Amino acid sequence: MASAKHYFDDPTAAVLSGLRGVTLINPSLLLDEKNKIVYRHPSSIASPKNVSVICGGGSGHEPGFSAFVGQGALTACVAGTIFASPGAQQVRACLSQRLPPETEGVVVVVTNYTGDVLNFGMGIEKARAMGKKVEMVVVGDDVGVGRAKGGKVGRRGLSGTALVVKICGALAEAGASVDDCAKVGRLVVDNLVSVGASLSRVHVPGRSLEEAKDEEERLGPGLVEIGMGIHNEPGCEKVKTDLPGLIKIMLAQLLDQNDKDRAYVKIAKGDDTVLLVNNFGGTSNLELSGAVTEIVSQLDRDYGLHPKRVLSGTFFGSLNGPGFIISVLRLAETGLDTGKSILELLDAPAEATGWSASVKAETWKRKYEQVDATDEEEKNDIRSSNLKVDPSKLRSSLQSALDKLISCEAEVSRYDSIVGDGDCGVGLKRGAEGIKQYLEEEDTPADALSFLTKIAGIVEATMDGTSGALYAIFLNALAANVRKQDSENTTDVTPWMWAQALSESLKALGVYTPAQPGDRTLMDALVPFVETLKATGNTKQAAEAAKRGAENTKGMTPSLGRSVYVGGKGHTEVPDPGAYGLSQFLTGLAEAL
């Protein structure tokens, strides 16, 4: 569902405030508020005779393209309202008032949308009538709309526009002519393909909430729309697939030469290319990076392509859209002097906050030797002990406890979503599944010390967060305290011996956390279990004490953990998730013994 919550309810205020922010982030920029033009301060332009490069379009595509204004990129940008082209008067004001008077000419980069082409076109013709040399480069890189449907309108402009802007800006900075800048810009467009996909349209500030509700019905759960445009334009198809399946479809639309409706650019195996993975604005960096991994893998495996550069981030957004665009640029020859190849122009420095490619050319060009990153199994220097356990009984009781813990994951997660960050159940389940896998795939040793050491290592590897660290510390301390009870003679580990080691391990845990019963943490279940086991030697009574301790956390004011920061009354409604999860594990253990 498109998020209908915004920090700005007034779209006009949002646009103007956003444009002001661009000038605060880069002090070399100025803002003409009346005409919504961001432009370079005259004193920041070292060679005012150089060609000026401007771009523009509707707002909502940030950082495109107001944040691309700066040395080595745009000279100015003209902004419209959200998803609407700027007017011809704004464009004329930019061309006549906001560029260096000495400039030898202007290249105007425009995305291929009717309003942009017409309004910028009117401004350009007016400027030409006044004697200015102006060339327009229209960017149409989308393949989501094929030839049959696109008709005379042609391809829409997508994130490949960022590459055109950067290349034209770098060429102008190098002192190239207007004609050369425009020629190379068009060359880039002719070798550029892009396609987008999104989980939802976006909700525009100021519009009705009904639009967001309608979108939930239009693109239901599990569906992704391929070919969606940057202004909420519908795509070419809705599919239900996983990420690899989605990438496969998108790359086929970009690169399959047998698709005559979409084979706009012939990109063959082994061609030099640049890959741009552009965030619509609402895709997490984690997922976007994961998409990059899958895209690069499939390009190699299915198309024999190894991009010379891989760029990822938000270059040309669509508000907070939960989608991304794949752009592939074939590196054609520019025919210009040394230092003016497409790749060199992309690598050229730019002082524009919207151009987020921070990896230097030298880093890309350097040859890196293959490094063996295979993990070596940790070699523990702990000697085998004479402390023995019944492997069969240990395996069955642990499996029972782990199954009980895994089965309550949803409940623990629900509790944690109320009083924490919602990941406690997942973390406990991950650790439990890691131990279960070990029990199923390997023989359980009769040596208590070896077994504990192995389990502690699994917990370290599979559980993260605060609870993962606490359990790892406790289990390693438990192994150390069990070891202290070793002797020269073979000895069966008794409940009392376990209790003694557990009690000492609690003390070790206290070195790293101040948590005590009453603080609403897992200690509210762990401490009663250990103390009762030590006092009675009865595992079932100890598990009952742990269960009561966990239940008593309901209504307990938290003193430690994330619940302290969450606030609200959630702690009065549910028990502490960590204590509850541990009590379930201990209950399962006691039931099996």
C-alpha positions as CSV (number, residue, x, y, z in Angstrom):
1,M,0.0,0.0,0.0
2,A,1.3,3.5,-0.9
3,S,2.2,5.4,2.3
4,A,-0.1,8.3,2.7
5,K,1.8,9.8,5.6
6,H,4.0,12.8,4.9
7,Y,6.0,15.4,6.8
8,F,4.6,18.0,4.3
9,D,0.9,18.1,3.5
10,D,1.3,21.2,1.3
11,P,3.1,20.1,-1.9
12,T,4.2,23.6,-2.8
13,A,5.8,24.1,0.6
14,A,7.5,20.8,0.2
15,V,9.0,21.7,-3.2
16,L,10.3,25.1,-2.1
17,S,11.7,23.9,1.2
18,G,13.4,21.0,-0.6
19,L,15.0,23.4,-3.1
20,R,16.2,25.6,-0.3
21,G,17.8,22.6,1.3
22,V,19.8,21.8,-1.8
23,T,21.5,25.2,-1.5
24,L,22.2,24.6,2.2
25,I,23.9,21.3,1.5
26,N,26.0,22.9,-1.3
27,P,26.9,26.5,-0.4
28,S,28.0,27.2,-4.0
29,L,24.4,27.1,-5.2
30,L,21.7,29.7,-5.3
31,L,17.9,29.5,-5.6
32,D,15.6,31.6,-7.6
33,E,12.4,30.9,-5.6
34,K,10.0,32.6,-8.0
35,N,11.1,30.4,-10.9
36,K,12.2,27.4,-8.9
37,I,15.7,27.5,-10.4
38,V,18.7,26.1,-8.6
39,Y,21.9,27.5,-10.2
40,R,25.6,27.8,-9.6
41,H,26.9,31.0,-7.9
42,P,28.8,33.0,-10.6
43,S,31.9,33.0,-8.4
44,S,32.0,29.2,-8.3
45,I,32.3,28.9,-12.1
46,A,36.0,29.0,-13.0
47,S,35.5,29.1,-16.8
48,P,32.3,31.0,-17.4
49,K,32.8,30.7,-21.2
50,N,32.4,27.0,-21.0
51,V,29.1,25.4,-22.2
52,S,26.3,25.5,-19.7
53,V,24.3,22.3,-19.1
54,I,20.8,22.5,-17.6
55,C,18.1,20.0,-16.9
56,G,14.7,20.1,-15.2
57,G,11.3,18.6,-14.8
58,G,8.8,17.9,-12.1
59,S,9.8,17.7,-8.5
60,G,9.5,14.5,-6.6
61,H,12.4,12.9,-8.4
62,E,15.1,14.0,-6.0
63,P,18.0,14.1,-6.0
64,G,17.3,14.5,-9.7
65,F,18.0,17.0,-10.8
66,S,18.4,20.0,-8.5
67,A,21.1,18.2,-6.5
68,F,23.0,17.5,-9.7
69,V,23.8,21.3,-10.0
70,G,27.5,21.8,-9.3
71,Q,30.9,21.8,-10.8
72,G,31.3,19.0,-13.3
73,A,27.6,18.4,-13.7
74,L,24.7,20.9,-14.2
75,T,25.0,24.6,-14.3
76,A,21.3,25.0,-13.4
77,C,18.1,23.1,-12.9
78,V,14.5,24.2,-13.4
79,A,11.9,22.5,-11.1
80,G,8.2,22.1,-11.6
81,T,5.7,21.1,-8.9
82,I,5.5,17.5,-7.9
83,F,5.4,15.3,-11.1
84,A,4.6,18.3,-13.3
85,S,6.8,20.0,-15.8
86,P,8.1,23.5,-15.1
87,G,6.5,26.2,-17.3
88,A,8.1,27.8,-20.4
89,Q,8.5,31.1,-18.5
90,Q,10.6,29.3,-15.9
91,V,12.8,27.8,-18.6
92,R,13.2,31.2,-20.3
93,A,14.2,32.8,-17.0
94,C,16.9,30.2,-16.5
95,L,18.3,30.5,-20.0
96,S,18.3,34.3,-20.0
97,Q,19.1,35.2,-16.4
98,R,20.7,32.3,-14.4
99,L,23.6,31.3,-16.6
100,P,26.9,33.0,-17.1
101,P,26.5,35.7,-19.8
102,E,29.8,34.6,-21.4
103,T,28.7,31.0,-21.9
104,E,29.4,29.9,-25.4
105,G,26.2,27.9,-25.5
106,V,23.7,25.7,-23.6
107,V,22.9,22.0,-23.7
108,V,19.4,21.3,-22.3
109,V,18.8,17.7,-21.1
110,V,15.1,16.8,-21.0
111,T,13.3,13.6,-20.1
112,N,11.0,12.4,-22.8
113,Y,7.6,13.5,-21.4
114,T,5.3,15.7,-23.4
115,G,5.1,18.5,-20.9
116,D,8.8,18.6,-20.4
117,V,9.6,18.6,-24.1
118,L,7.0,21.2,-24.9
119,N,7.8,23.7,-22.1
120,F,11.6,23.4,-22.5
121,G,11.1,23.5,-26.2
122,M,9.3,26.8,-26.0
123,G,12.0,28.3,-23.8
124,I,14.7,27.0,-26.1
125,E,13.1,28.6,-29.2
126,K,12.8,31.9,-27.3
127,A,16.5,31.8,-26.4
128,R,17.5,30.9,-30.0
129,A,15.4,33.9,-31.2
130,M,17.5,36.0,-28.9
131,G,20.7,34.7,-30.5
132,K,21.7,32.0,-28.0
133,K,23.2,28.7,-29.2
134,V,21.1,26.1,-27.5
135,E,20.9,22.3,-28.1
136,M,18.3,19.9,-26.6
137,V,19.1,16.3,-25.7
138,V,15.9,14.3,-25.1
139,V,16.4,11.2,-23.0
140,G,14.2,8.2,-23.6
141,D,15.7,5.1,-22.1
142,D,12.7,3.1,-20.9
143,V,12.0,-0.3,-22.4
144,G,9.0,-1.1,-20.3
145,V,6.8,0.5,-22.9
146,G,7.6,-1.2,-26.2
147,R,7.6,0.2,-29.7
148,A,4.0,-0.9,-30.4
149,K,2.6,0.8,-27.4
150,G,5.0,3.8,-27.3
151,G,4.1,4.8,-30.9
152,K,5.1,8.3,-31.9
153,V,5.7,9.3,-28.2
154,G,8.7,7.0,-27.9
155,R,10.5,5.8,-24.8
156,R,10.0,7.5,-21.5
157,G,12.9,9.1,-19.6
158,L,14.1,7.1,-16.6
159,S,17.2,7.0,-14.4
160,G,19.5,6.8,-17.3
161,T,19.0,10.6,-17.5
162,A,21.4,10.8,-14.5
163,L,24.2,9.3,-16.7
164,V,23.4,11.7,-19.6
165,V,23.5,14.7,-17.2
166,K,26.8,13.6,-15.6
167,I,28.5,12.9,-19.0
168,C,27.4,16.1,-20.6
169,G,28.3,18.1,-17.5
170,A,31.8,16.6,-17.4
171,L,32.4,17.2,-21.1
172,A,31.3,20.9,-20.7
173,E,33.6,21.2,-17.7
174,A,36.4,20.0,-19.9
175,G,35.8,22.8,-22.4
176,A,34.0,20.9,-25.2
177,S,31.8,22.7,-27.7
178,V,28.0,22.8,-27.6
179,D,27.8,20.5,-30.6
180,D,30.2,17.9,-29.1
181,C,28.3,18.0,-25.7
182,A,25.0,17.5,-27.5
183,K,26.4,14.8,-29.8
184,V,27.8,12.8,-26.9
185,G,24.6,13.2,-24.9
186,R,22.6,11.8,-27.8
187,L,25.2,9.0,-28.2
188,V,24.6,8.0,-24.6
189,V,20.8,8.0,-25.1
190,D,21.2,5.8,-28.2
191,N,23.1,3.2,-26.2
192,L,21.0,3.3,-23.0
193,V,18.2,1.0,-21.8
194,S,16.3,1.1,-18.5
195,V,13.3,-0.6,-16.9
196,G,11.7,-0.2,-13.5
197,A,9.7,-2.3,-11.1
198,S,7.8,-1.3,-8.0
199,L,5.7,-2.9,-5.2
200,S,3.4,0.1,-5.2
201,R,2.6,3.5,-6.7
202,V,3.5,6.5,-4.5
203,H,1.1,8.8,-2.7
204,V,1.7,12.5,-3.5
205,P,1.5,14.9,-0.6
206,G,-1.7,16.8,-0.5
207,R,-3.7,14.3,-2.4
208,S,-6.6,12.3,-0.9
209,L,-6.1,9.2,1.2
210,E,-8.5,7.3,-1.1
211,E,-5.7,7.1,-3.7
212,A,-3.6,5.1,-1.3
213,K,-6.5,2.8,-0.5
214,D,-7.2,2.4,-4.3
215,E,-3.6,1.4,-4.9
216,E,-3.9,-1.4,-2.3
217,E,-6.7,-2.9,-4.4
218,R,-5.0,-2.2,-7.7
219,L,-1.7,-3.9,-6.8
220,G,-2.5,-6.5,-4.2
221,P,-0.2,-8.4,-1.8
222,G,2.7,-10.3,-3.4
223,L,2.5,-8.5,-6.7
224,V,5.2,-6.4,-8.3
225,E,4.6,-4.1,-11.3
226,I,7.2,-4.2,-14.0
227,G,7.7,-1.2,-16.2
228,M,6.2,1.3,-13.7
229,G,7.1,4.9,-14.5
230,I,8.5,7.6,-12.2
231,H,5.1,9.5,-12.2
232,N,3.0,6.5,-11.1
233,E,2.4,5.5,-14.7
234,P,1.2,1.8,-14.9
235,G,3.7,-0.8,-16.0
236,C,3.6,-3.4,-18.7
237,E,2.7,-6.4,-16.4
238,K,2.0,-7.4,-12.8
239,V,3.7,-10.5,-11.6
240,K,4.1,-12.6,-8.5
241,T,7.7,-13.8,-8.2
242,D,10.8,-13.7,-6.1
243,L,13.7,-11.3,-6.6
244,P,15.7,-13.6,-8.9
245,G,12.6,-14.1,-11.0
246,L,11.9,-10.4,-11.2
247,I,15.5,-9.6,-12.2
248,K,15.3,-12.3,-14.9
249,I,12.2,-10.7,-16.5
250,M,13.7,-7.2,-16.3
251,L,17.0,-8.1,-17.8
252,A,15.2,-9.9,-20.6
253,Q,13.3,-6.8,-21.4
254,L,16.6,-4.8,-21.5
255,L,18.8,-7.2,-23.3
256,D,16.9,-9.9,-25.2
257,Q,17.6,-9.2,-28.9
258,N,14.7,-11.5,-29.9
259,D,12.2,-9.2,-28.4
260,K,11.7,-7.0,-31.4
261,D,9.3,-4.7,-29.5
262,R,11.9,-3.8,-26.9
263,A,15.4,-4.5,-28.5
264,Y,16.2,-0.8,-28.7
265,V,19.9,-1.2,-28.2
266,K,22.1,-4.1,-29.3
267,I,24.2,-5.1,-26.3
268,A,26.2,-8.2,-27.0
269,K,28.2,-10.6,-24.9
270,G,31.5,-9.1,-23.9
271,D,30.5,-5.5,-24.6
272,D,31.8,-2.8,-22.2
273,T,28.9,-1.5,-20.1
274,V,27.9,0.5,-17.1
275,L,25.3,-0.7,-14.7
276,L,23.1,1.7,-12.7
277,V,20.7,0.4,-10.1
278,N,18.5,3.3,-9.1
279,N,16.3,3.5,-6.1
280,F,12.8,4.9,-6.5
281,G,13.3,6.3,-3.1
282,G,11.6,3.9,-0.7
283,T,13.6,0.7,-1.2
284,S,15.9,0.0,1.7
285,N,19.6,0.1,1.1
286,L,19.9,-3.4,2.3
287,E,17.4,-4.7,-0.4
288,L,18.8,-2.5,-3.1
289,S,22.3,-3.9,-2.5
290,G,20.8,-7.4,-2.6
291,A,19.2,-6.5,-5.9
292,V,22.7,-5.4,-7.2
293,T,24.1,-8.7,-6.3
294,E,21.4,-10.6,-8.2
295,I,21.6,-8.3,-11.2
296,V,25.4,-8.6,-11.5
297,S,25.2,-12.4,-11.1
298,Q,22.6,-12.8,-13.9
299,L,24.4,-10.4,-16.2
300,D,27.5,-12.6,-15.9
301,R,25.7,-15.9,-16.1
302,D,23.0,-15.2,-18.8
303,Y,24.5,-12.4,-20.9
304,G,28.3,-12.6,-20.5
305,L,28.4,-9.0,-19.4
306,H,30.8,-7.7,-16.7
307,P,30.0,-3.9,-16.2
308,K,33.0,-1.6,-16.0
309,R,31.2,0.4,-13.4
310,V,28.4,-0.5,-11.0
311,L,26.5,2.5,-9.6
312,S,23.8,2.1,-7.0
313,G,21.7,4.5,-5.0
314,T,19.0,7.1,-5.5
315,F,19.8,9.2,-8.5
316,F,16.4,9.8,-10.1
317,G,13.6,9.0,-7.6
318,S,9.9,8.8,-7.4
319,L,9.2,10.2,-3.9
320,N,9.2,7.2,-1.5
321,G,8.4,4.6,-4.1
322,P,9.2,1.0,-3.1
323,G,10.9,0.1,-6.4
324,F,14.1,0.3,-8.4
325,I,15.2,0.8,-12.0
326,I,17.9,-1.1,-13.8
327,S,19.9,0.9,-16.4
328,V,22.5,-0.6,-18.7
329,L,24.7,1.7,-20.8
330,R,26.8,0.4,-23.6
331,L,30.1,2.2,-23.8
332,A,30.2,3.5,-27.4
333,E,33.2,5.5,-28.8
334,T,32.8,9.3,-28.6
335,G,35.4,10.0,-31.2
336,L,36.8,12.8,-29.1
337,D,40.2,13.5,-27.6
338,T,41.9,11.4,-24.9
339,G,40.2,11.8,-21.6
340,K,36.8,12.2,-23.2
341,S,35.5,8.7,-23.4
342,I,32.2,8.0,-21.9
343,L,33.8,6.1,-19.0
344,E,36.3,8.8,-18.3
345,L,33.5,11.4,-18.3
346,L,31.5,9.3,-15.8
347,D,34.7,9.0,-13.7
348,A,35.4,12.7,-13.8
349,P,35.0,14.6,-10.5
350,A,31.8,16.4,-9.8
351,E,30.8,18.6,-6.8
352,A,27.1,17.7,-6.9
353,T,25.5,16.1,-4.0
354,G,23.1,14.1,-6.1
355,W,26.0,12.3,-7.9
356,S,26.7,9.6,-5.3
357,A,29.3,7.6,-7.2
358,S,32.2,7.8,-4.7
359,V,34.5,5.1,-5.9
360,K,37.5,6.5,-7.8
361,A,38.4,5.4,-11.3
362,E,41.8,4.2,-10.0
363,T,40.0,1.8,-7.6
364,W,38.0,0.3,-10.5
365,K,41.1,0.0,-12.8
366,R,43.3,-1.7,-10.2
367,K,43.7,-5.4,-10.5
368,Y,42.8,-7.3,-7.4
369,E,44.3,-10.8,-6.8
370,Q,41.9,-13.5,-5.7
371,V,41.8,-13.8,-2.0
372,D,40.8,-17.1,-0.4
373,A,38.0,-16.0,1.9
374,T,37.0,-19.5,3.0
375,D,36.5,-19.7,6.7
376,E,38.7,-22.1,8.5
377,E,36.9,-24.1,11.2
378,E,37.9,-22.7,14.6
379,K,40.4,-24.8,16.3
380,N,39.5,-25.0,20.0
381,D,42.3,-25.6,22.4
382,I,39.9,-27.1,24.9
383,R,40.9,-30.6,25.7
384,S,38.4,-33.4,25.9
385,S,37.0,-34.0,29.3
386,N,36.0,-37.0,31.4
387,L,32.6,-35.5,32.1
388,K,30.1,-37.7,30.4
389,V,26.5,-37.3,29.3
390,D,24.0,-39.7,27.7
391,P,24.1,-38.6,24.0
392,S,20.7,-40.1,23.1
393,K,19.0,-38.5,26.1
394,L,20.7,-35.2,25.5
395,R,19.8,-35.1,21.9
396,S,16.1,-36.0,22.4
397,S,15.6,-33.6,25.3
398,L,17.3,-30.7,23.4
399,Q,15.3,-31.4,20.3
400,S,12.1,-31.2,22.4
401,A,13.2,-27.9,23.9
402,L,14.2,-26.4,20.6
403,D,11.0,-27.5,18.9
404,K,9.0,-25.7,21.6
405,L,11.1,-22.6,21.2
406,I,10.7,-22.6,17.4
407,S,6.9,-23.1,17.7
408,C,6.5,-20.0,19.8
409,E,8.5,-17.7,17.5
410,A,5.4,-15.8,16.2
411,E,4.2,-15.2,19.7
412,V,7.6,-14.0,20.9
413,S,7.8,-11.7,17.8
414,R,4.4,-10.3,18.5
415,Y,5.3,-9.5,22.1
416,D,8.5,-7.9,20.9
417,S,6.8,-5.8,18.3
418,I,4.7,-4.3,21.1
419,V,7.6,-3.6,23.5
420,G,10.7,-3.7,21.3
421,D,11.8,-3.9,17.7
422,G,10.1,-7.2,16.8
423,D,13.2,-9.3,16.1
424,C,13.5,-11.3,19.4
425,G,11.5,-14.3,18.1
426,V,13.4,-14.4,14.9
427,G,16.7,-14.3,16.7
428,L,15.8,-17.2,19.1
429,K,14.4,-19.2,16.2
430,R,17.6,-18.7,14.2
431,G,19.7,-20.0,17.0
432,A,17.4,-22.9,17.7
433,E,17.4,-24.0,14.1
434,G,21.2,-23.8,14.0
435,I,21.5,-26.2,17.0
436,K,18.8,-28.5,15.5
437,Q,20.7,-28.7,12.3
438,Y,23.8,-29.7,14.2
439,L,21.9,-32.4,16.1
440,E,20.4,-33.8,13.0
441,E,23.6,-33.8,10.9
442,E,26.3,-34.7,13.4
443,D,26.8,-37.3,16.1
444,T,26.2,-35.9,19.6
445,P,29.3,-36.4,21.7
446,A,29.2,-38.1,25.1
447,D,31.7,-35.4,26.3
448,A,29.8,-32.6,28.0
449,L,32.6,-30.1,27.5
450,S,33.0,-30.8,23.8
451,F,29.2,-30.6,23.3
452,L,28.9,-27.2,25.2
453,T,31.8,-25.7,23.2
454,K,30.1,-26.7,20.0
455,I,26.7,-25.3,21.0
456,A,28.3,-22.0,22.2
457,G,29.9,-21.7,18.7
458,I,26.6,-22.2,16.9
459,V,24.9,-19.6,19.1
460,E,27.7,-17.1,18.3
461,A,27.3,-17.7,14.6
462,T,23.6,-17.7,14.3
463,M,22.2,-15.3,16.9
464,D,22.9,-11.6,16.8
465,G,21.7,-8.7,18.9
466,T,21.8,-8.3,22.6
467,S,20.2,-11.6,23.5
468,G,22.6,-13.4,21.1
469,A,25.6,-11.9,22.9
470,L,24.2,-12.7,26.4
471,Y,23.5,-16.4,25.5
472,A,27.0,-16.7,23.9
473,I,28.7,-15.3,27.0
474,F,26.6,-17.5,29.3
475,L,27.3,-20.7,27.3
476,N,31.0,-20.1,27.0
477,A,31.1,-19.4,30.8
478,L,29.1,-22.6,31.3
479,A,31.7,-24.6,29.4
480,A,34.5,-23.1,31.4
481,N,32.7,-23.9,34.7
482,V,31.9,-27.4,33.6
483,R,35.5,-27.9,32.8
484,K,36.4,-26.9,36.4
485,Q,34.6,-30.0,37.6
486,D,36.6,-32.4,35.4
487,S,38.8,-35.1,37.0
488,E,41.0,-37.9,36.0
489,N,38.2,-40.4,36.3
490,T,35.2,-40.7,34.0
491,T,32.3,-39.0,35.7
492,D,28.6,-38.7,34.7
493,V,27.4,-35.1,35.0
494,T,24.7,-34.8,37.6
495,P,21.9,-32.2,37.9
496,W,23.8,-30.8,40.9
497,M,27.0,-30.4,38.8
498,W,25.0,-28.6,36.1
499,A,23.4,-26.4,38.7
500,Q,26.8,-25.5,40.2
501,A,28.2,-24.6,36.8
502,L,25.1,-22.7,35.9
503,S,25.3,-20.7,39.1
504,E,28.9,-19.7,38.5
505,S,28.1,-18.8,34.9
506,L,25.4,-16.4,36.1
507,K,28.2,-14.6,38.1
508,A,30.3,-14.4,34.9
509,L,27.3,-13.0,33.0
510,G,27.0,-10.3,35.7
511,V,30.3,-8.9,34.7
512,Y,28.9,-7.8,31.3
513,T,25.3,-6.8,32.2
514,P,23.7,-5.2,35.2
515,A,20.4,-7.0,34.5
516,Q,18.8,-8.7,37.5
517,P,15.4,-10.2,38.2
518,G,12.9,-7.3,38.3
519,D,14.5,-5.5,35.4
520,R,12.2,-7.2,32.8
521,T,14.8,-9.1,30.8
522,L,15.6,-12.8,30.2
523,M,17.2,-12.8,33.6
524,D,13.7,-12.9,35.1
525,A,13.5,-16.5,33.7
526,L,17.1,-17.5,33.8
527,V,17.9,-16.7,37.5
528,P,14.9,-18.5,39.0
529,F,15.7,-21.6,36.9
530,V,19.4,-21.7,38.0
531,E,18.6,-20.9,41.7
532,T,15.8,-23.5,41.9
533,L,17.9,-26.2,40.1
534,K,20.7,-25.5,42.5
535,A,18.4,-25.7,45.5
536,T,16.4,-28.8,44.5
537,G,18.2,-30.6,41.7
538,N,14.8,-30.9,40.0
539,T,14.7,-29.7,36.4
540,K,10.9,-29.6,36.3
541,Q,10.6,-27.4,39.4
542,A,13.4,-25.2,38.0
543,A,11.5,-24.8,34.7
544,E,8.3,-24.0,36.6
545,A,10.2,-21.2,38.4
546,A,11.4,-19.9,35.1
547,K,7.9,-19.9,33.7
548,R,6.6,-18.0,36.8
549,G,9.4,-15.5,36.5
550,A,8.6,-14.8,32.8
551,E,4.9,-14.4,33.6
552,N,5.7,-12.0,36.4
553,T,7.3,-9.6,33.9
554,K,3.9,-8.7,32.5
555,G,3.2,-5.3,34.1
556,M,6.8,-4.9,35.2
557,T,8.4,-1.6,34.4
558,P,11.4,-2.2,32.2
559,S,14.8,-1.0,33.5
560,L,17.0,-2.3,30.7
561,G,16.7,-3.2,27.1
562,R,14.9,-1.6,24.2
563,S,11.6,-1.6,26.1
564,V,13.0,1.4,28.1
565,Y,13.0,3.5,24.9
566,V,9.7,2.3,23.4
567,G,7.5,3.8,26.1
568,G,3.8,3.4,26.2
569,K,1.8,0.8,28.1
570,G,2.9,-2.3,26.1
571,H,4.8,-3.7,29.1
572,T,1.5,-4.0,31.0
573,E,0.0,-6.1,28.2
574,V,2.6,-8.7,27.5
575,P,5.5,-10.5,29.2
576,D,9.1,-9.7,28.4
577,P,9.7,-11.5,25.0
578,G,13.2,-12.7,25.9
579,A,12.1,-14.1,29.3
580,Y,9.1,-15.8,27.7
581,G,11.1,-17.4,25.0
582,L,13.7,-18.8,27.4
583,S,10.9,-20.1,29.7
584,Q,9.4,-22.0,26.8
585,F,12.7,-23.6,25.9
586,L,13.3,-24.6,29.5
587,T,9.8,-26.0,29.8
588,G,10.4,-28.1,26.7
589,L,13.6,-29.3,28.1
590,A,12.0,-30.3,31.4
591,E,9.1,-32.1,29.7
592,A,11.6,-34.3,27.8
593,L,13.8,-35.3,30.8
